[in-house]
Amino acid sequence: MKSSRSLADSFPQTRPEAGKKVLLHSCCAPCSGEVMESIRRAGIEYTIFFYNPNIHPRKEYELRKAENIRFAEKEGVPFVDADYDTDNWFARVKGLEWEPERGARCTVCFDMRFERTALYAHEHGFSVITSCLGISRWKNMAQINGCGERAAARYPGMTYWTYNWRSNGGADRMLEISKREHFYQQEYCGCIYSLRDTNRWRLSKGRPKIRLGEKYYGIHDDDTAAC
C-alpha cells in the first residue's frame, strides 16, 4: 500500500504516551480498517468498542457489526460489543428528526456514542479514546473531535486522540483496504433519518431505494457509498 510510512512517521507528534491503552470507537469495518492497521503498525495497544444504537434497521446493524468483528478477529484485536439501546437513541434525538446531515442531530448522536465509549474506558483502565468516524469524507471532523473531547473531559486524565486519519493517504488506504477485504458497502450513514433522506435523494435522481446487504467493496463499488 502506498504512503504506509508517512502515517507512522506522523505519530510521534500526536500519538498517546507510551504505555497508554487506546479504546477505539468503531462505526463499521470500512471506516475502521485503515485506522486499525495504522495503530497496529505504530505498535499501540488498542481495543475496539462497537456502540452504535443509531444504526437502523437491525439487519443493517448486524451486517455492519459482523464485518467489524470479522476484521478484528483477523487482526487479533479485542472487540467489545456494546448495547443496541435504540430506545435511548431515539429519545436523545427527539425533535431533531428533520435536521440535515452534519447538523444538530449528528452532534447529539456522536455525543451519546462517545459518552458511552468514555464511560467504558474509565471503568476498564483506558486513558485514551478515539474514533474512526472522522476518516469518512461525509463527516465533519471538527464536529466529531468536539464531541470526543467533551466526552473524554468527563473523566480526569482521559484524552480524546484527535489525529486526522484522512491525512497522509489515509482516505485512499481506507478504500484500498475495503476493496481488498470486500467489506460490506453501506450506502447511508446509518440512522433511520439518514436512510429516509438518502432514499428521497435516490428517487429524485431516478434511482431505486437502497437494498440492504447487497453491495460489497471490490465487487459492487459505488462512489455514492456512505464511507
PyMOL CGO cylinders between C-alpha atoms (Angstrom):
from pymol import cmd
from pymol.cgo import CYLINDER

trace = [
    CYLINDER, 0.00, 0.00, 0.00, 1.23, 3.47, -0.82, 0.3, 1, 1, 1, 1, 1, 1,
    CYLINDER, 1.23, 3.47, -0.82, 2.34, 6.02, 1.79, 0.3, 1, 1, 1, 1, 1, 1,
    CYLINDER, 2.34, 6.02, 1.79, 2.41, 3.39, 4.54, 0.3, 1, 1, 1, 1, 1, 1,
    CYLINDER, 2.41, 3.39, 4.54, 5.33, 5.02, 6.35, 0.3, 1, 1, 1, 1, 1, 1,
    CYLINDER, 5.33, 5.02, 6.35, 4.10, 8.62, 6.22, 0.3, 1, 1, 1, 1, 1, 1,
    CYLINDER, 4.10, 8.62, 6.22, 1.29, 7.94, 8.67, 0.3, 1, 1, 1, 1, 1, 1,
    CYLINDER, 1.29, 7.94, 8.67, 3.54, 6.14, 11.14, 0.3, 1, 1, 1, 1, 1, 1,
    CYLINDER, 3.54, 6.14, 11.14, 6.10, 8.93, 10.84, 0.3, 1, 1, 1, 1, 1, 1,
    CYLINDER, 6.10, 8.93, 10.84, 3.50, 11.48, 11.92, 0.3, 1, 1, 1, 1, 1, 1,
    CYLINDER, 3.50, 11.48, 11.92, 2.53, 9.55, 15.04, 0.3, 1, 1, 1, 1, 1, 1,
    CYLINDER, 2.53, 9.55, 15.04, 5.46, 10.76, 17.22, 0.3, 1, 1, 1, 1, 1, 1,
    CYLINDER, 5.46, 10.76, 17.22, 3.86, 14.24, 17.30, 0.3, 1, 1, 1, 1, 1, 1,
    CYLINDER, 3.86, 14.24, 17.30, 0.34, 13.02, 18.01, 0.3, 1, 1, 1, 1, 1, 1,
    CYLINDER, 0.34, 13.02, 18.01, 0.37, 9.51, 19.42, 0.3, 1, 1, 1, 1, 1, 1,
    CYLINDER, 0.37, 9.51, 19.42, -0.63, 8.69, 23.01, 0.3, 1, 1, 1, 1, 1, 1,
    CYLINDER, -0.63, 8.69, 23.01, 2.11, 8.44, 25.60, 0.3, 1, 1, 1, 1, 1, 1,
    CYLINDER, 2.11, 8.44, 25.60, 3.92, 5.12, 25.79, 0.3, 1, 1, 1, 1, 1, 1,
    CYLINDER, 3.92, 5.12, 25.79, 2.06, 2.51, 27.80, 0.3, 1, 1, 1, 1, 1, 1,
    CYLINDER, 2.06, 2.51, 27.80, -1.37, 4.10, 27.45, 0.3, 1, 1, 1, 1, 1, 1,
    CYLINDER, -1.37, 4.10, 27.45, -4.05, 1.83, 26.04, 0.3, 1, 1, 1, 1, 1, 1,
    CYLINDER, -4.05, 1.83, 26.04, -6.42, 3.17, 23.38, 0.3, 1, 1, 1, 1, 1, 1,
    CYLINDER, -6.42, 3.17, 23.38, -10.13, 2.44, 23.15, 0.3, 1, 1, 1, 1, 1, 1,
    CYLINDER, -10.13, 2.44, 23.15, -11.16, 2.85, 19.51, 0.3, 1, 1, 1, 1, 1, 1,
    CYLINDER, -11.16, 2.85, 19.51, -14.82, 3.58, 18.92, 0.3, 1, 1, 1, 1, 1, 1,
    CYLINDER, -14.82, 3.58, 18.92, -15.71, 1.93, 15.62, 0.3, 1, 1, 1, 1, 1, 1,
    CYLINDER, -15.71, 1.93, 15.62, -18.80, 2.54, 13.49, 0.3, 1, 1, 1, 1, 1, 1,
    CYLINDER, -18.80, 2.54, 13.49, -18.07, -0.01, 10.76, 0.3, 1, 1, 1, 1, 1, 1,
    CYLINDER, -18.07, -0.01, 10.76, -15.34, -2.04, 9.09, 0.3, 1, 1, 1, 1, 1, 1,
    CYLINDER, -15.34, -2.04, 9.09, -14.74, 0.28, 6.09, 0.3, 1, 1, 1, 1, 1, 1,
    CYLINDER, -14.74, 0.28, 6.09, -14.07, 3.30, 8.31, 0.3, 1, 1, 1, 1, 1, 1,
    CYLINDER, -14.07, 3.30, 8.31, -12.03, 1.40, 10.88, 0.3, 1, 1, 1, 1, 1, 1,
    CYLINDER, -12.03, 1.40, 10.88, -9.88, -0.79, 8.62, 0.3, 1, 1, 1, 1, 1, 1,
    CYLINDER, -9.88, -0.79, 8.62, -7.20, 1.80, 7.87, 0.3, 1, 1, 1, 1, 1, 1,
    CYLINDER, -7.20, 1.80, 7.87, -7.26, 3.15, 11.44, 0.3, 1, 1, 1, 1, 1, 1,
    CYLINDER, -7.26, 3.15, 11.44, -6.82, -0.34, 12.86, 0.3, 1, 1, 1, 1, 1, 1,
    CYLINDER, -6.82, -0.34, 12.86, -3.91, -1.18, 10.58, 0.3, 1, 1, 1, 1, 1, 1,
    CYLINDER, -3.91, -1.18, 10.58, -2.20, 2.16, 11.24, 0.3, 1, 1, 1, 1, 1, 1,
    CYLINDER, -2.20, 2.16, 11.24, -2.45, 1.81, 15.02, 0.3, 1, 1, 1, 1, 1, 1,
    CYLINDER, -2.45, 1.81, 15.02, -1.11, -1.74, 14.80, 0.3, 1, 1, 1, 1, 1, 1,
    CYLINDER, -1.11, -1.74, 14.80, 1.82, -0.63, 12.64, 0.3, 1, 1, 1, 1, 1, 1,
    CYLINDER, 1.82, -0.63, 12.64, 2.65, 2.00, 15.24, 0.3, 1, 1, 1, 1, 1, 1,
    CYLINDER, 2.65, 2.00, 15.24, 2.80, -0.65, 17.99, 0.3, 1, 1, 1, 1, 1, 1,
    CYLINDER, 2.80, -0.65, 17.99, -0.03, 0.88, 20.04, 0.3, 1, 1, 1, 1, 1, 1,
    CYLINDER, -0.03, 0.88, 20.04, -2.19, -1.42, 22.16, 0.3, 1, 1, 1, 1, 1, 1,
    CYLINDER, -2.19, -1.42, 22.16, -5.88, -0.90, 21.47, 0.3, 1, 1, 1, 1, 1, 1,
    CYLINDER, -5.88, -0.90, 21.47, -9.34, -2.41, 21.76, 0.3, 1, 1, 1, 1, 1, 1,
    CYLINDER, -9.34, -2.41, 21.76, -12.37, -1.83, 19.54, 0.3, 1, 1, 1, 1, 1, 1,
    CYLINDER, -12.37, -1.83, 19.54, -15.56, -0.54, 21.13, 0.3, 1, 1, 1, 1, 1, 1,
    CYLINDER, -15.56, -0.54, 21.13, -18.66, -1.03, 18.98, 0.3, 1, 1, 1, 1, 1, 1,
    CYLINDER, -18.66, -1.03, 18.98, -21.51, 1.11, 20.26, 0.3, 1, 1, 1, 1, 1, 1,
    CYLINDER, -21.51, 1.11, 20.26, -23.83, 2.36, 17.52, 0.3, 1, 1, 1, 1, 1, 1,
    CYLINDER, -23.83, 2.36, 17.52, -27.51, 2.34, 18.55, 0.3, 1, 1, 1, 1, 1, 1,
    CYLINDER, -27.51, 2.34, 18.55, -28.19, 4.83, 15.78, 0.3, 1, 1, 1, 1, 1, 1,
    CYLINDER, -28.19, 4.83, 15.78, -27.86, 2.20, 13.02, 0.3, 1, 1, 1, 1, 1, 1,
    CYLINDER, -27.86, 2.20, 13.02, -31.25, 1.24, 11.59, 0.3, 1, 1, 1, 1, 1, 1,
    CYLINDER, -31.25, 1.24, 11.59, -32.77, -1.22, 10.89, 0.3, 1, 1, 1, 1, 1, 1,
    CYLINDER, -32.77, -1.22, 10.89, -31.49, -4.12, 12.98, 0.3, 1, 1, 1, 1, 1, 1,
    CYLINDER, -31.49, -4.12, 12.98, -30.49, -6.04, 9.83, 0.3, 1, 1, 1, 1, 1, 1,
    CYLINDER, -30.49, -6.04, 9.83, -28.14, -3.22, 8.82, 0.3, 1, 1, 1, 1, 1, 1,
    CYLINDER, -28.14, -3.22, 8.82, -26.74, -3.00, 12.34, 0.3, 1, 1, 1, 1, 1, 1,
    CYLINDER, -26.74, -3.00, 12.34, -25.92, -6.71, 12.40, 0.3, 1, 1, 1, 1, 1, 1,
    CYLINDER, -25.92, -6.71, 12.40, -24.32, -6.57, 8.94, 0.3, 1, 1, 1, 1, 1, 1,
    CYLINDER, -24.32, -6.57, 8.94, -22.01, -3.73, 9.93, 0.3, 1, 1, 1, 1, 1, 1,
    CYLINDER, -22.01, -3.73, 9.93, -21.12, -5.28, 13.27, 0.3, 1, 1, 1, 1, 1, 1,
    CYLINDER, -21.12, -5.28, 13.27, -20.40, -8.70, 11.75, 0.3, 1, 1, 1, 1, 1, 1,
    CYLINDER, -20.40, -8.70, 11.75, -17.97, -7.17, 9.24, 0.3, 1, 1, 1, 1, 1, 1,
    CYLINDER, -17.97, -7.17, 9.24, -16.20, -5.28, 12.01, 0.3, 1, 1, 1, 1, 1, 1,
    CYLINDER, -16.20, -5.28, 12.01, -15.91, -8.43, 14.12, 0.3, 1, 1, 1, 1, 1, 1,
    CYLINDER, -15.91, -8.43, 14.12, -14.59, -10.39, 11.13, 0.3, 1, 1, 1, 1, 1, 1,
    CYLINDER, -14.59, -10.39, 11.13, -11.76, -7.94, 10.56, 0.3, 1, 1, 1, 1, 1, 1,
    CYLINDER, -11.76, -7.94, 10.56, -10.99, -7.59, 14.28, 0.3, 1, 1, 1, 1, 1, 1,
    CYLINDER, -10.99, -7.59, 14.28, -10.60, -11.34, 14.56, 0.3, 1, 1, 1, 1, 1, 1,
    CYLINDER, -10.60, -11.34, 14.56, -8.32, -11.35, 11.52, 0.3, 1, 1, 1, 1, 1, 1,
    CYLINDER, -8.32, -11.35, 11.52, -6.20, -8.62, 13.13, 0.3, 1, 1, 1, 1, 1, 1,
    CYLINDER, -6.20, -8.62, 13.13, -6.27, -10.28, 16.55, 0.3, 1, 1, 1, 1, 1, 1,
    CYLINDER, -6.27, -10.28, 16.55, -7.79, -7.20, 18.20, 0.3, 1, 1, 1, 1, 1, 1,
    CYLINDER, -7.79, -7.20, 18.20, -10.12, -7.37, 21.23, 0.3, 1, 1, 1, 1, 1, 1,
    CYLINDER, -10.12, -7.37, 21.23, -13.69, -6.38, 20.31, 0.3, 1, 1, 1, 1, 1, 1,
    CYLINDER, -13.69, -6.38, 20.31, -16.24, -5.02, 22.79, 0.3, 1, 1, 1, 1, 1, 1,
    CYLINDER, -16.24, -5.02, 22.79, -19.82, -5.44, 21.61, 0.3, 1, 1, 1, 1, 1, 1,
    CYLINDER, -19.82, -5.44, 21.61, -21.88, -2.83, 23.47, 0.3, 1, 1, 1, 1, 1, 1,
    CYLINDER, -21.88, -2.83, 23.47, -25.65, -2.42, 23.83, 0.3, 1, 1, 1, 1, 1, 1,
    CYLINDER, -25.65, -2.42, 23.83, -28.02, -1.78, 20.94, 0.3, 1, 1, 1, 1, 1, 1,
    CYLINDER, -28.02, -1.78, 20.94, -30.20, 0.53, 23.05, 0.3, 1, 1, 1, 1, 1, 1,
    CYLINDER, -30.20, 0.53, 23.05, -32.19, 2.13, 20.26, 0.3, 1, 1, 1, 1, 1, 1,
    CYLINDER, -32.19, 2.13, 20.26, -34.92, 3.47, 22.58, 0.3, 1, 1, 1, 1, 1, 1,
    CYLINDER, -34.92, 3.47, 22.58, -32.31, 5.61, 24.31, 0.3, 1, 1, 1, 1, 1, 1,
    CYLINDER, -32.31, 5.61, 24.31, -31.03, 6.89, 20.96, 0.3, 1, 1, 1, 1, 1, 1,
    CYLINDER, -31.03, 6.89, 20.96, -34.49, 7.85, 19.71, 0.3, 1, 1, 1, 1, 1, 1,
    CYLINDER, -34.49, 7.85, 19.71, -35.14, 9.68, 22.99, 0.3, 1, 1, 1, 1, 1, 1,
    CYLINDER, -35.14, 9.68, 22.99, -31.90, 11.63, 22.65, 0.3, 1, 1, 1, 1, 1, 1,
    CYLINDER, -31.90, 11.63, 22.65, -32.62, 12.82, 19.10, 0.3, 1, 1, 1, 1, 1, 1,
    CYLINDER, -32.62, 12.82, 19.10, -36.33, 13.52, 19.59, 0.3, 1, 1, 1, 1, 1, 1,
    CYLINDER, -36.33, 13.52, 19.59, -37.23, 16.83, 17.95, 0.3, 1, 1, 1, 1, 1, 1,
    CYLINDER, -37.23, 16.83, 17.95, -34.24, 16.68, 15.60, 0.3, 1, 1, 1, 1, 1, 1,
    CYLINDER, -34.24, 16.68, 15.60, -35.76, 14.32, 13.06, 0.3, 1, 1, 1, 1, 1, 1,
    CYLINDER, -35.76, 14.32, 13.06, -35.50, 16.83, 10.20, 0.3, 1, 1, 1, 1, 1, 1,
    CYLINDER, -35.50, 16.83, 10.20, -32.04, 18.15, 10.94, 0.3, 1, 1, 1, 1, 1, 1,
    CYLINDER, -32.04, 18.15, 10.94, -29.69, 17.88, 7.96, 0.3, 1, 1, 1, 1, 1, 1,
    CYLINDER, -29.69, 17.88, 7.96, -26.67, 15.58, 7.86, 0.3, 1, 1, 1, 1, 1, 1,
    CYLINDER, -26.67, 15.58, 7.86, -23.81, 17.06, 9.94, 0.3, 1, 1, 1, 1, 1, 1,
    CYLINDER, -23.81, 17.06, 9.94, -26.36, 19.12, 11.87, 0.3, 1, 1, 1, 1, 1, 1,
    CYLINDER, -26.36, 19.12, 11.87, -27.54, 19.14, 15.50, 0.3, 1, 1, 1, 1, 1, 1,
    CYLINDER, -27.54, 19.14, 15.50, -28.89, 15.58, 15.36, 0.3, 1, 1, 1, 1, 1, 1,
    CYLINDER, -28.89, 15.58, 15.36, -25.47, 14.26, 14.40, 0.3, 1, 1, 1, 1, 1, 1,
    CYLINDER, -25.47, 14.26, 14.40, -23.86, 16.16, 17.28, 0.3, 1, 1, 1, 1, 1, 1,
    CYLINDER, -23.86, 16.16, 17.28, -26.30, 14.56, 19.74, 0.3, 1, 1, 1, 1, 1, 1,
    CYLINDER, -26.30, 14.56, 19.74, -25.65, 11.15, 18.17, 0.3, 1, 1, 1, 1, 1, 1,
    CYLINDER, -25.65, 11.15, 18.17, -21.86, 11.50, 18.42, 0.3, 1, 1, 1, 1, 1, 1,
    CYLINDER, -21.86, 11.50, 18.42, -22.14, 12.78, 21.99, 0.3, 1, 1, 1, 1, 1, 1,
    CYLINDER, -22.14, 12.78, 21.99, -24.18, 9.75, 23.01, 0.3, 1, 1, 1, 1, 1, 1,
    CYLINDER, -24.18, 9.75, 23.01, -21.83, 7.24, 21.44, 0.3, 1, 1, 1, 1, 1, 1,
    CYLINDER, -21.83, 7.24, 21.44, -18.67, 8.87, 22.74, 0.3, 1, 1, 1, 1, 1, 1,
    CYLINDER, -18.67, 8.87, 22.74, -20.09, 9.31, 26.25, 0.3, 1, 1, 1, 1, 1, 1,
    CYLINDER, -20.09, 9.31, 26.25, -20.63, 5.55, 26.41, 0.3, 1, 1, 1, 1, 1, 1,
    CYLINDER, -20.63, 5.55, 26.41, -17.15, 4.97, 24.99, 0.3, 1, 1, 1, 1, 1, 1,
    CYLINDER, -17.15, 4.97, 24.99, -15.60, 7.23, 27.61, 0.3, 1, 1, 1, 1, 1, 1,
    CYLINDER, -15.60, 7.23, 27.61, -17.56, 5.54, 30.40, 0.3, 1, 1, 1, 1, 1, 1,
    CYLINDER, -17.56, 5.54, 30.40, -16.34, 2.11, 29.34, 0.3, 1, 1, 1, 1, 1, 1,
    CYLINDER, -16.34, 2.11, 29.34, -12.80, 3.44, 29.05, 0.3, 1, 1, 1, 1, 1, 1,
    CYLINDER, -12.80, 3.44, 29.05, -13.00, 4.91, 32.56, 0.3, 1, 1, 1, 1, 1, 1,
    CYLINDER, -13.00, 4.91, 32.56, -14.29, 1.65, 34.02, 0.3, 1, 1, 1, 1, 1, 1,
    CYLINDER, -14.29, 1.65, 34.02, -11.75, -0.57, 32.24, 0.3, 1, 1, 1, 1, 1, 1,
    CYLINDER, -11.75, -0.57, 32.24, -8.44, 1.26, 32.52, 0.3, 1, 1, 1, 1, 1, 1,
    CYLINDER, -8.44, 1.26, 32.52, -8.22, 3.10, 29.19, 0.3, 1, 1, 1, 1, 1, 1,
    CYLINDER, -8.22, 3.10, 29.19, -6.90, 6.65, 29.39, 0.3, 1, 1, 1, 1, 1, 1,
    CYLINDER, -6.90, 6.65, 29.39, -7.18, 7.42, 25.66, 0.3, 1, 1, 1, 1, 1, 1,
    CYLINDER, -7.18, 7.42, 25.66, -10.23, 7.16, 23.41, 0.3, 1, 1, 1, 1, 1, 1,
    CYLINDER, -10.23, 7.16, 23.41, -10.55, 7.86, 19.70, 0.3, 1, 1, 1, 1, 1, 1,
    CYLINDER, -10.55, 7.86, 19.70, -12.85, 7.04, 16.79, 0.3, 1, 1, 1, 1, 1, 1,
    CYLINDER, -12.85, 7.04, 16.79, -12.63, 6.10, 13.14, 0.3, 1, 1, 1, 1, 1, 1,
    CYLINDER, -12.63, 6.10, 13.14, -15.68, 8.23, 12.29, 0.3, 1, 1, 1, 1, 1, 1,
    CYLINDER, -15.68, 8.23, 12.29, -13.57, 11.16, 11.12, 0.3, 1, 1, 1, 1, 1, 1,
    CYLINDER, -13.57, 11.16, 11.12, -11.94, 9.24, 8.28, 0.3, 1, 1, 1, 1, 1, 1,
    CYLINDER, -11.94, 9.24, 8.28, -15.13, 9.41, 6.23, 0.3, 1, 1, 1, 1, 1, 1,
    CYLINDER, -15.13, 9.41, 6.23, -15.35, 12.23, 3.70, 0.3, 1, 1, 1, 1, 1, 1,
    CYLINDER, -15.35, 12.23, 3.70, -19.04, 12.55, 4.58, 0.3, 1, 1, 1, 1, 1, 1,
    CYLINDER, -19.04, 12.55, 4.58, -18.32, 13.57, 8.18, 0.3, 1, 1, 1, 1, 1, 1,
    CYLINDER, -18.32, 13.57, 8.18, -17.38, 16.90, 9.77, 0.3, 1, 1, 1, 1, 1, 1,
    CYLINDER, -17.38, 16.90, 9.77, -14.11, 16.19, 11.56, 0.3, 1, 1, 1, 1, 1, 1,
    CYLINDER, -14.11, 16.19, 11.56, -14.32, 19.27, 13.81, 0.3, 1, 1, 1, 1, 1, 1,
    CYLINDER, -14.32, 19.27, 13.81, -17.79, 18.17, 14.90, 0.3, 1, 1, 1, 1, 1, 1,
    CYLINDER, -17.79, 18.17, 14.90, -16.58, 14.67, 15.72, 0.3, 1, 1, 1, 1, 1, 1,
    CYLINDER, -16.58, 14.67, 15.72, -13.47, 15.84, 17.57, 0.3, 1, 1, 1, 1, 1, 1,
    CYLINDER, -13.47, 15.84, 17.57, -15.51, 18.29, 19.63, 0.3, 1, 1, 1, 1, 1, 1,
    CYLINDER, -15.51, 18.29, 19.63, -17.87, 15.53, 20.72, 0.3, 1, 1, 1, 1, 1, 1,
    CYLINDER, -17.87, 15.53, 20.72, -14.96, 13.22, 21.55, 0.3, 1, 1, 1, 1, 1, 1,
    CYLINDER, -14.96, 13.22, 21.55, -13.16, 15.85, 23.59, 0.3, 1, 1, 1, 1, 1, 1,
    CYLINDER, -13.16, 15.85, 23.59, -16.31, 16.66, 25.56, 0.3, 1, 1, 1, 1, 1, 1,
    CYLINDER, -16.31, 16.66, 25.56, -16.82, 13.00, 26.38, 0.3, 1, 1, 1, 1, 1, 1,
    CYLINDER, -16.82, 13.00, 26.38, -13.21, 12.48, 27.49, 0.3, 1, 1, 1, 1, 1, 1,
    CYLINDER, -13.21, 12.48, 27.49, -13.32, 15.62, 29.65, 0.3, 1, 1, 1, 1, 1, 1,
    CYLINDER, -13.32, 15.62, 29.65, -15.87, 13.91, 31.90, 0.3, 1, 1, 1, 1, 1, 1,
    CYLINDER, -15.87, 13.91, 31.90, -13.08, 11.82, 33.45, 0.3, 1, 1, 1, 1, 1, 1,
    CYLINDER, -13.08, 11.82, 33.45, -9.79, 13.03, 34.98, 0.3, 1, 1, 1, 1, 1, 1,
    CYLINDER, -9.79, 13.03, 34.98, -6.73, 12.03, 32.99, 0.3, 1, 1, 1, 1, 1, 1,
    CYLINDER, -6.73, 12.03, 32.99, -8.67, 10.88, 29.93, 0.3, 1, 1, 1, 1, 1, 1,
    CYLINDER, -8.67, 10.88, 29.93, -7.95, 12.31, 26.49, 0.3, 1, 1, 1, 1, 1, 1,
    CYLINDER, -7.95, 12.31, 26.49, -9.53, 12.05, 23.07, 0.3, 1, 1, 1, 1, 1, 1,
    CYLINDER, -9.53, 12.05, 23.07, -6.96, 11.38, 20.34, 0.3, 1, 1, 1, 1, 1, 1,
    CYLINDER, -6.96, 11.38, 20.34, -7.80, 13.84, 17.54, 0.3, 1, 1, 1, 1, 1, 1,
    CYLINDER, -7.80, 13.84, 17.54, -5.46, 12.52, 14.85, 0.3, 1, 1, 1, 1, 1, 1,
    CYLINDER, -5.46, 12.52, 14.85, -6.59, 13.30, 11.28, 0.3, 1, 1, 1, 1, 1, 1,
    CYLINDER, -6.59, 13.30, 11.28, -6.98, 9.79, 9.89, 0.3, 1, 1, 1, 1, 1, 1,
    CYLINDER, -6.98, 9.79, 9.89, -7.69, 11.13, 6.39, 0.3, 1, 1, 1, 1, 1, 1,
    CYLINDER, -7.69, 11.13, 6.39, -4.21, 12.66, 6.14, 0.3, 1, 1, 1, 1, 1, 1,
    CYLINDER, -4.21, 12.66, 6.14, -1.08, 11.11, 4.62, 0.3, 1, 1, 1, 1, 1, 1,
    CYLINDER, -1.08, 11.11, 4.62, -3.13, 8.98, 2.24, 0.3, 1, 1, 1, 1, 1, 1,
    CYLINDER, -3.13, 8.98, 2.24, -5.40, 7.55, 4.95, 0.3, 1, 1, 1, 1, 1, 1,
    CYLINDER, -5.40, 7.55, 4.95, -8.60, 8.13, 2.99, 0.3, 1, 1, 1, 1, 1, 1,
    CYLINDER, -8.60, 8.13, 2.99, -7.17, 6.36, -0.06, 0.3, 1, 1, 1, 1, 1, 1,
    CYLINDER, -7.17, 6.36, -0.06, -5.94, 3.43, 2.02, 0.3, 1, 1, 1, 1, 1, 1,
    CYLINDER, -5.94, 3.43, 2.02, -9.38, 3.15, 3.62, 0.3, 1, 1, 1, 1, 1, 1,
    CYLINDER, -9.38, 3.15, 3.62, -10.83, 2.38, 0.19, 0.3, 1, 1, 1, 1, 1, 1,
    CYLINDER, -10.83, 2.38, 0.19, -7.93, 0.09, -0.74, 0.3, 1, 1, 1, 1, 1, 1,
    CYLINDER, -7.93, 0.09, -0.74, -8.43, -2.00, 2.41, 0.3, 1, 1, 1, 1, 1, 1,
    CYLINDER, -8.43, -2.00, 2.41, -12.20, -2.07, 1.94, 0.3, 1, 1, 1, 1, 1, 1,
    CYLINDER, -12.20, -2.07, 1.94, -11.78, -3.43, -1.58, 0.3, 1, 1, 1, 1, 1, 1,
    CYLINDER, -11.78, -3.43, -1.58, -9.09, -5.88, -0.50, 0.3, 1, 1, 1, 1, 1, 1,
    CYLINDER, -9.09, -5.88, -0.50, -11.27, -7.26, 2.30, 0.3, 1, 1, 1, 1, 1, 1,
    CYLINDER, -11.27, -7.26, 2.30, -14.54, -7.00, 0.35, 0.3, 1, 1, 1, 1, 1, 1,
    CYLINDER, -14.54, -7.00, 0.35, -16.20, -5.18, 3.22, 0.3, 1, 1, 1, 1, 1, 1,
    CYLINDER, -16.20, -5.18, 3.22, -19.94, -4.68, 3.20, 0.3, 1, 1, 1, 1, 1, 1,
    CYLINDER, -19.94, -4.68, 3.20, -20.58, -1.35, 1.48, 0.3, 1, 1, 1, 1, 1, 1,
    CYLINDER, -20.58, -1.35, 1.48, -23.25, 0.60, 3.33, 0.3, 1, 1, 1, 1, 1, 1,
    CYLINDER, -23.25, 0.60, 3.33, -24.99, 3.29, 1.29, 0.3, 1, 1, 1, 1, 1, 1,
    CYLINDER, -24.99, 3.29, 1.29, -26.13, 5.68, 4.03, 0.3, 1, 1, 1, 1, 1, 1,
    CYLINDER, -26.13, 5.68, 4.03, -24.73, 6.99, 7.28, 0.3, 1, 1, 1, 1, 1, 1,
    CYLINDER, -24.73, 6.99, 7.28, -26.72, 4.65, 9.48, 0.3, 1, 1, 1, 1, 1, 1,
    CYLINDER, -26.72, 4.65, 9.48, -29.76, 6.13, 11.19, 0.3, 1, 1, 1, 1, 1, 1,
    CYLINDER, -29.76, 6.13, 11.19, -33.39, 5.91, 10.11, 0.3, 1, 1, 1, 1, 1, 1,
    CYLINDER, -33.39, 5.91, 10.11, -33.39, 9.58, 9.12, 0.3, 1, 1, 1, 1, 1, 1,
    CYLINDER, -33.39, 9.58, 9.12, -30.27, 9.20, 7.01, 0.3, 1, 1, 1, 1, 1, 1,
    CYLINDER, -30.27, 9.20, 7.01, -31.90, 6.23, 5.28, 0.3, 1, 1, 1, 1, 1, 1,
    CYLINDER, -31.90, 6.23, 5.28, -35.04, 8.30, 4.69, 0.3, 1, 1, 1, 1, 1, 1,
    CYLINDER, -35.04, 8.30, 4.69, -33.14, 11.25, 3.23, 0.3, 1, 1, 1, 1, 1, 1,
    CYLINDER, -33.14, 11.25, 3.23, -30.81, 9.10, 1.12, 0.3, 1, 1, 1, 1, 1, 1,
    CYLINDER, -30.81, 9.10, 1.12, -33.76, 7.22, -0.39, 0.3, 1, 1, 1, 1, 1, 1,
    CYLINDER, -33.76, 7.22, -0.39, -35.53, 10.50, -1.14, 0.3, 1, 1, 1, 1, 1, 1,
    CYLINDER, -35.53, 10.50, -1.14, -32.42, 11.74, -2.95, 0.3, 1, 1, 1, 1, 1, 1,
    CYLINDER, -32.42, 11.74, -2.95, -32.06, 8.49, -4.89, 0.3, 1, 1, 1, 1, 1, 1,
    CYLINDER, -32.06, 8.49, -4.89, -35.70, 8.56, -6.01, 0.3, 1, 1, 1, 1, 1, 1,
    CYLINDER, -35.70, 8.56, -6.01, -35.28, 12.18, -7.15, 0.3, 1, 1, 1, 1, 1, 1,
    CYLINDER, -35.28, 12.18, -7.15, -32.42, 11.01, -9.38, 0.3, 1, 1, 1, 1, 1, 1,
    CYLINDER, -32.42, 11.01, -9.38, -34.42, 8.11, -10.81, 0.3, 1, 1, 1, 1, 1, 1,
    CYLINDER, -34.42, 8.11, -10.81, -32.53, 5.54, -8.76, 0.3, 1, 1, 1, 1, 1, 1,
    CYLINDER, -32.53, 5.54, -8.76, -34.13, 2.72, -6.73, 0.3, 1, 1, 1, 1, 1, 1,
    CYLINDER, -34.13, 2.72, -6.73, -34.24, 2.73, -2.96, 0.3, 1, 1, 1, 1, 1, 1,
    CYLINDER, -34.24, 2.73, -2.96, -31.37, 1.18, -1.02, 0.3, 1, 1, 1, 1, 1, 1,
    CYLINDER, -31.37, 1.18, -1.02, -31.43, -2.60, -0.76, 0.3, 1, 1, 1, 1, 1, 1,
    CYLINDER, -31.43, -2.60, -0.76, -29.70, -3.74, 2.41, 0.3, 1, 1, 1, 1, 1, 1,
    CYLINDER, -29.70, -3.74, 2.41, -26.94, -6.34, 2.39, 0.3, 1, 1, 1, 1, 1, 1,
    CYLINDER, -26.94, -6.34, 2.39, -26.30, -6.46, -1.35, 0.3, 1, 1, 1, 1, 1, 1,
    CYLINDER, -26.30, -6.46, -1.35, -23.21, -4.35, -2.09, 0.3, 1, 1, 1, 1, 1, 1,
    CYLINDER, -23.21, -4.35, -2.09, -19.59, -5.12, -1.21, 0.3, 1, 1, 1, 1, 1, 1,
    CYLINDER, -19.59, -5.12, -1.21, -16.40, -3.18, -1.92, 0.3, 1, 1, 1, 1, 1, 1,
    CYLINDER, -16.40, -3.18, -1.92, -14.32, -4.63, -4.72, 0.3, 1, 1, 1, 1, 1, 1,
    CYLINDER, -14.32, -4.63, -4.72, -17.42, -6.35, -6.10, 0.3, 1, 1, 1, 1, 1, 1,
    CYLINDER, -17.42, -6.35, -6.10, -20.09, -3.63, -6.36, 0.3, 1, 1, 1, 1, 1, 1,
    CYLINDER, -20.09, -3.63, -6.36, -18.15, -0.36, -5.90, 0.3, 1, 1, 1, 1, 1, 1,
    CYLINDER, -18.15, -0.36, -5.90, -20.19, 2.86, -5.87, 0.3, 1, 1, 1, 1, 1, 1,
    CYLINDER, -20.19, 2.86, -5.87, -18.87, 6.38, -5.33, 0.3, 1, 1, 1, 1, 1, 1,
    CYLINDER, -18.87, 6.38, -5.33, -22.10, 7.32, -3.53, 0.3, 1, 1, 1, 1, 1, 1,
    CYLINDER, -22.10, 7.32, -3.53, -21.37, 4.93, -0.66, 0.3, 1, 1, 1, 1, 1, 1,
    CYLINDER, -21.37, 4.93, -0.66, -21.58, 6.47, 2.80, 0.3, 1, 1, 1, 1, 1, 1,
    CYLINDER, -21.58, 6.47, 2.80, -17.98, 5.69, 3.77, 0.3, 1, 1, 1, 1, 1, 1,
]
cmd.load_cgo(trace, "trace")
